[in-house]
Amino acid sequence: MVALPEAVCLSGLPVNEVIARDEQDAGQPVFRWPKRVRPGDVLECASQEVVGFVTDGALAGLTESGRHTLTPAELPFLGELEKTIGGETVFDAELWFVSLEPQRCTATGELGEIEDIEFHLPISSSFSVDISVRIMDAETALGEHAGDIGAIPEILRAQLGRLLRLQLRKCFSDDRMSFTEIGDEFFEEAAHVEVLPAVRSAFARHGFAADDLQLDVEPDAQSKRRLDEMLSSIPPALGRPPTPPPPAFPTAATDADDIDMLLEDDQTLIDGGLSSPNIGARVRAQAGNTWYEGVVVELEGERCLVRWDGAPTTWVGPDEVEVIEPGTGVPPPDPIEPAFMPGSVVIAEFDDGNHYRARVLRATSGWYEVEWENGNNAWLPAEKLGDA
């Protein structure tokens, strides 16, 4: 029997081919169809999948899930792609199958040397991150990478690494996080409050959605040894300094240079049975060599919400504050009447110095927690807010 050429029937006319992923390629986030595509071929696009037609490094068109006969009548953009090559009419384009299912994206990197805010030591560390990424705007995502769709997973990995390095350096160097907090509940919360919104915002601008962040930061051996030595040098009665309230907001409440005085005060508090704060209690927390005072305004399980003197409120654990005076069970009134009520829409100054629409989440002592439309949030003084 004489073997027939590929895609030719006994009459000599081309055979319409079914274009689809096979089982071997089904799990790949991106897959390029390896053959030429002819008019009349049938494209099968699975659910949660798109197929991009790329020519000369540009996205010519997209098809969504379903069965499509490849003709200009059904897909008008194909009319621009028809060419005759070697006497045969074909569509001059590459076909890329791209999954819309969430994919895990991992990256690692070095943070370089950063001074720790708690002990003022130069710390070198590395990070690893794992996040769920999916395409939410296929036209934007594939259009930007039309010339290199096959490299999208690697491009995302590189972008994630660069973004995490910048964001983590910002968190550690802007006096918001200490390396001693790595692994603590505060660090986990900060990663989701500060890092995840930044990743989401950056990826969304390029057509991708990001979620389910898992982050790990590890100081190198020499830096870890320095931190351990500093932590072990703190007197046992004091323990490790608790997580400070938002930096740069409060003013010093007590001079904490006299360690003997602090040890004596600690023992007084323990003997007096004032270690469990209640609503209205005056409390204090230590950050480095400075103490800050505030009042408990809300309880949630073992955590308490503290309104710091001249600063926003923060949630703290029972082991992070010391009670100065017991409370009455009723929070004192806010000393400053808020100019913007929670829930109101305002214009708020962002990190880049420009003003954008935002929503007020909380108001306390002349400070406002706002959330911008890109998902980022921050505490700002009244002078950085305005009516929308």
N, C-alpha and C positions, 0 to 999 in steps of 0.2 A: 504494500500500500504506500502511495506517495504521500509524504507529510505535507500538509498545507501550511503556508506562511501564517504567522500569528495574526489574529483578528481578520481573517479572510475566509469566506464561506465558499461553497462549490461554485456559486455564480460569479465569484470574483469581487463581490461587493463587500465592504467592511461590515463586520459584525458589531452591533451595539454592545458596549461593555457595561457591566454593573460596577460602579466605582464605590467602594466602601472599605472600611477597615476590616482586616481579618482578625481572628482571635489572637494572633501573635502580637498585633499592634494595638489591641483594644485598650491596654492599660497605659499607653504613652500619653503624656500631656499634649504633645504635638507630633504630627506624623505627616510626611510628605508623600503624596501619591507618585509612584515612580515612573508612570507611563505618560505618553501623550494622550490628550483628551480630544475626542471628536464630537461633532454635532450628532445628537441622537443618543449618546451615551447616557446612562441613568446613574445619577448620584444619589446615594443613600446616606443621609446625615442623621446620626442617632440623636436621641434626646440628650439634652445637656451637652450639646456639641455644635460648633459652627465650622463651616468650610470657607476659607479665604482663597480668592483667586488673585495671584500676584504676578505682575508683569513689570519688567524693568525696575524692580525694586520698589514698586508702589502697589497699594491695595486697589485692585480694580473692582472688586465686588465681594459680597458675602452671601452665603446661604445659611438658613437656619435648619432646625431638625425637620425631617420629612424626606419624601422621595421626589426627586427633581429630574425631569428630562432636560438635558443640556441643549437648549435651543434659544436663540435670541427672542423668540416669541414668549417663552416662559421666563427667561432671565434676560431682560433687555441689555444689561451691561456686556453680555457675551458678544453682541454685535460688533463691539469695538475690538474684540480679541480674535476674530476669525482671520485665518491666514492660510495660504496654500503653500505647503512645504513638500517638495518632492512629488508634486502632482496630487497631494492629498490635502483635503480641507481639515484643519485642526483649530483648536483654540490655543493661541500662543500665551499660555499662562501656566504657572505652577499651582497645584492644588494642595492646600495645607489644611488638614483636619486638626482642630484645636478644641480640647476639652474645656467645658465650663464648670466641671466639678472642682471642688476645693482640692488644692495640692499642698503638701507640706513643703515649706521652703526653709532651708537651714543655712546659717552662715556663722563664721567665726572670724575673730579679728583681735588686734592688739589695741588697747586704749592709750598706750604710751604712759608717760610719767605725769601724775596729777597729785597736787598737794591735798592730803586728807584734811577736811575741815575740823575734825575733832582733835587730832594730835599734831597737825601741821607737819606731817611727814610726807616726803615724796614717795608715792605708791605707783608701782608699775603693775598692770594687770591685763588679762585677756578676757574675752567674752565669747559666749556661744548663744545663739538664738534660734528658736524653732517657731514658725508661725504658719498659719493656714492662709493661703492666698488663692483667690479665684478671679476669673475675668468677669467684671460686671458691665463693662461697655466694650464689646468686641470691636466695634469700628475704631474706637480710640486706641485700644491696646494693640490691635494688629496693624493699624495704620501707622503707628509710630515705629513699629519693628518689622514692617513689611519686607525689608531687605534682608532680614535675618530672623525670621519667625522660629526657625529651628533652635535658635540660641536663647529664646525667651526664658527658659528656666535658669540658665546661667546668668543672664542679664539681671533677672530679679534677685538672684543670690548675691551678685556683686552690689546691686543697689541697696539691698537690705543691710549688708555688711557696712557700707559707707554711712548709711543713715543711722544705724545703731551706734557706730563709733562717735559720730557727731553728737547725737542726742545724749548718750551716756556721759561723754566728757562734759556736756553742758550741765547735766544733773549733778555730777560730782564737783565740778569746779565752781558752780554758781551758789555754793553754800546751801544746797538742798539735801544732799545725801552724803553720808560718811561711809567709808569702806568697812567700818566696823558693823554696819547695819546689813551687810550682805547676808542673805539667808533669813533675816528677820521678817516679821509680818509687815513692818514698815517698808522694807525694800520691795517685797512682793506688791504691796499696794502702790508704791511709787512707780514701779515698772508699768503698771496698768494705767495709772493716772497720768503719768508724764510721757512714757515712751510709746505705749500703744496708740494713743491719739495722733502722735506725730507720724508714726508709720502709716496709720490709716489715711491721714490727710495726704501724705506724699504719694502713696500708691493710688489713691482715688483720682488724683490729677492725671494719671496715666492709664486710667480705665480698669484698675484692679481693686479688689476689696481684700482687706486683711483682718484677721481675727485670731483668737486663741494663741496669745503670745506666751512662750515659755523661754525664760531668760536666765542665764547664769553668768556671773562675773567672778573671776578667780584671781586674786593677787598672786604675783610670782613668789617663789620660795623666800627670797630675801625680804620682800615687803611684808609677807605674812608673818615672818619671824619678828620684824620690827613692831607690827601691830600687836602681836601676842605679848611682847615684852612690855609695851606701854599699858596694855589692859591689865596685865598681872601686877603692875606697879601701883594700881589704884588701891587705896586702903579698903579692906574687906567690908567695913561698915558702910562705906559709901556705895560700893559696887560700881558697875559701869555707868557713866553718865547717861541719863535717859535721852530719848529722842527729843531734840529741841522743838519749840514751836516754830512757825515759819520764820526763817532768818531775815534779818534786816528790819523786821517790823517792831519787836518789843525793845524796850530800853532796860538797862540793868536795874534789878530791884534790890540786890544785896551784893556787897563786896565779898567774893568767895575766896580771897587769897589765903585766909587763915584756916588751914585744914583742921586744926584742933577745934576751932569754933564749930565747924560743920559737923565733925564727929560728935561733939557734945549735943548739938541740936538734933541730930539723928536719934541719939539715945533718948532724948526728952520726948520726941514724937512717938517712939516705940513704947516707952514707959507710959505715956499718956493715952495710949490706945487710939491715936488719931490716924491710923494707917489706912482706913477705908473711907474714901471721900464720899460724901452725899451731896445732893443738890444744894447749892448755895455755899458750899465749903470753899474757903480760900486755900489754894494750893500753890506749890512752887515746883519748878523743874530746872535742872542744871544742863547747860550747854557749854562744854569746855570749862572755863573758870568763871562763868557768869550764871547767875540764877535769875529766873523769870517768875513772876507771880501772876495769878489769874483766879477766876472763880468758876466752879463747876455749874453748868447750866442745864445739863441733860445727862442721863444715864442710859446705857444700852448694854445689858449683861454686865460684864466686868469692866467695860470701857466707860470712860466719862468724857463728855464734851466740855472743853475748858475755853472760856473767853479770856484771853490773855490781855493784860493791861496794855492798852494802846496797840492791840494787834488783833488779827482775825481769830476765830475759834479753830481748835484742832481736836481730833479724837486722840486720846492717850489711854494706855493701859494702867491698871492700878499700881504696877511696879515702876511706873515712869514719873510719878509725881509724889510729893510729900504734902500732907495736910498741915496747914498752919493754924486754921481755925475751923471747927466743925460747922456745917451748914444748918439751916433751919428747915430744909426741905423745899424751900421756895426760892427760885433764882432771883437775884436782884435785877431791877430794870436796867436795860441798856442805857448807859450814860449819854449816848449820842443818838438823837432821833435820826433814823435813816432817811436820806434824800431820795433813794430809789428802793422801792419795796421788792421783795423776792417775787419772781415771776414777771417783772416788768422788762420790757425790751429797751436796751440802751445802745449808745455808740461807745465802744470801749477801746482803749489803746492796746494794740498787740505788741509782740516782741519786736517787730520791725519798725515800730514808731508810728505806724499808720493806725487809723481808727476804723473798726468794723462793727457790724451789728452783733449784739450778744444779748444773752438773757441772764438776769440776776438770779442766782441760786440762793445766796444767803447775804444778810447784811448784819454787821456787828461792829460796834465801836468805831464807826466811820470808815470801815473797810467792807468791800463787797466781793463775794465770789461770783465770777461771771463765767459763762460758757459761750464761746463763739460758735458760729454756724459750722465751722470745720471740726467741731468736737473738742477743741482745746479749752482748758479752763484755767483760771488763775485768780488770786486775790489781788485787788487793786484798791488804792485810796480813791476817795470821792473825786479828786481833781482829775483823774484819768478817765472819768465817765461823763457822758452827756446824754441829753434827751435824743431819742431816735427820731 
